[in-house]
Amino acid sequence: MNANVKNNLGLDFTTTNPVIVKLSELLANYQVFYTNLRGFHWNIQGDKFYELHELYENYYDEIAEKIDEIAERIVILGGTPDNNFSDYLKLANVKEISKVSNWKIGVNNVLETLQLLLDKLRELHGLAIKSGDQGTVSIANHGIKSFEKKIWMLSAYLKD
């Protein structure tokens, strides 16, 4: 596309297209993470059941809201979000995990996933700044702040 072509927000398509690509990748990763969290919530067993059952539910509720926000942002920028799990699995770096009842395996997986997503959000932040896309910068900033706190808390939780 011509460098002078702008979307409805007045942003140049040549700089917003990489943001749309990164948002699509983030959407795919969030969708797989959401599904993993549901599985951890359903299958957790043992002495950490009550606290982690509730924690996983809080996490997947938050991620569900973010999934909608990211998909809508893709549309706002002129893209079309994927909505098939087969497409998500092709784009996502987060891997599916199933039937995990051991709390340490679940918590470690969540921690690793949050660290991966934090890196993705930081990449998105940089692209959004370059494109002048303050709406996406805001999404990235909020996610970075939220995930940094979760990483800190889960890391402390895992300490002996």
C-alpha positions in Angstrom: 0.0 0.0 0.0 1.0 3.6 -0.5 2.8 5.1 2.5 0.3 8.0 2.4 -2.8 5.8 2.8 -4.2 6.2 6.3 -6.9 4.3 8.1 -10.0 5.8 9.8 -7.8 6.7 12.8 -5.4 8.7 10.7 -2.6 6.1 11.1 -0.5 5.1 8.2 -1.3 1.5 6.9 2.4 0.8 6.4 3.1 1.2 10.1 -0.1 -0.3 11.4 0.1 -3.5 9.4 3.0 -4.8 11.6 1.0 -3.9 14.7 -2.0 -5.9 13.3 0.3 -8.9 12.7 1.7 -8.7 16.3 -1.9 -8.2 17.7 -3.0 -11.3 15.8 -0.1 -13.3 17.2 -0.9 -12.0 20.7 -4.6 -13.0 20.2 -3.6 -16.5 19.3 -1.3 -16.9 22.3 -4.0 -15.5 24.7 -6.5 -17.9 23.3 -4.3 -20.9 23.9 -3.4 -19.6 27.4 -7.0 -19.1 28.2 -7.8 -22.7 27.3 -4.8 -23.9 29.4 -6.0 -21.9 32.4 -9.4 -23.4 32.1 -7.9 -26.9 32.2 -5.7 -26.0 35.2 -8.8 -24.7 37.0 -10.9 -27.8 36.3 -8.2 -30.4 37.1 -6.2 -29.0 40.0 -6.0 -31.4 43.0 -4.3 -31.5 46.3 -3.6 -29.2 49.1 -3.4 -26.1 46.9 -6.8 -26.8 45.3 -8.8 -23.9 46.8 -6.3 -21.1 46.3 -5.3 -22.2 42.8 -8.8 -23.0 41.6 -9.8 -19.5 42.4 -6.6 -17.9 41.0 -6.9 -19.7 37.7 -10.5 -18.6 37.4 -9.5 -15.0 38.1 -6.7 -15.3 35.5 -8.9 -16.8 32.7 -11.6 -14.2 33.4 -9.1 -11.4 32.9 -7.6 -13.1 29.8 -11.1 -13.5 28.3 -11.6 -9.7 28.6 -8.2 -9.1 27.0 -9.0 -11.5 24.1 -12.0 -9.4 23.2 -10.0 -6.1 23.6 -7.2 -7.4 21.3 -9.6 -8.7 18.6 -11.5 -5.4 18.6 -8.3 -3.5 18.3 -7.4 -5.6 15.2 -10.7 -4.6 13.7 -10.3 -0.9 14.7 -6.9 -0.8 12.9 -8.4 -2.3 9.7 -7.6 -6.0 10.2 -9.7 -9.1 10.6 -9.0 -11.2 13.7 -8.7 -15.0 13.4 -11.5 -16.9 15.2 -10.5 -20.5 14.6 -8.5 -22.5 17.0 -6.7 -24.2 14.2 -5.5 -20.7 13.1 -4.5 -19.8 16.7 -2.4 -23.0 17.0 -0.5 -22.1 13.8 0.4 -18.6 15.2 0.8 -19.2 18.9 4.1 -19.8 20.7 2.1 -20.9 23.8 1.6 -24.7 23.6 -1.5 -26.6 24.6 -1.2 -28.5 27.9 -3.9 -30.8 29.2 -5.0 -32.9 32.2 -2.6 -31.2 34.6 -3.6 -31.8 38.2 -0.2 -31.2 39.8 -0.1 -27.7 41.2 3.6 -27.1 40.6 3.4 -28.1 36.9 0.4 -25.8 36.5 1.9 -22.8 38.3 5.2 -23.3 36.4 3.4 -23.4 33.1 1.5 -20.2 33.9 4.7 -18.5 35.0 6.5 -19.5 31.8 3.5 -18.4 29.7 3.3 -15.0 31.4 7.0 -14.5 30.7 6.5 -15.4 27.1 3.5 -13.1 26.8 5.4 -10.3 28.5 8.0 -10.4 25.8 5.3 -10.3 23.2 3.7 -7.3 24.8 7.0 -5.5 24.9 7.5 -6.1 21.2 3.9 -4.9 20.5 4.6 -1.8 22.6 7.6 -0.9 20.5 5.8 -1.4 17.2 2.8 0.6 18.4 5.0 3.5 19.5 6.7 3.6 16.1 3.3 3.7 14.4 1.9 6.4 16.6 -0.8 4.0 17.7 -1.6 5.2 21.3 -4.6 2.8 21.7 -2.4 -0.2 21.2 0.4 1.3 23.3 -2.2 1.6 26.1 -3.2 -2.1 25.7 0.4 -3.1 25.8 1.2 -0.9 28.8 -1.7 -2.4 30.8 -0.7 -5.9 29.9 3.0 -5.4 30.8 2.1 -3.9 34.2 -0.4 -6.7 34.9 1.9 -9.6 33.8 5.0 -8.2 35.6 3.0 -8.2 38.9 1.7 -11.8 38.2 5.2 -13.0 37.4 6.5 -11.4 40.7 3.7 -13.0 42.7 3.9 -16.5 41.2 7.7 -16.5 41.5 7.4 -15.7 45.2 4.7 -18.4 45.5 7.1 -21.0 44.1 9.9 -20.1 46.5 10.7 -22.7 49.1 
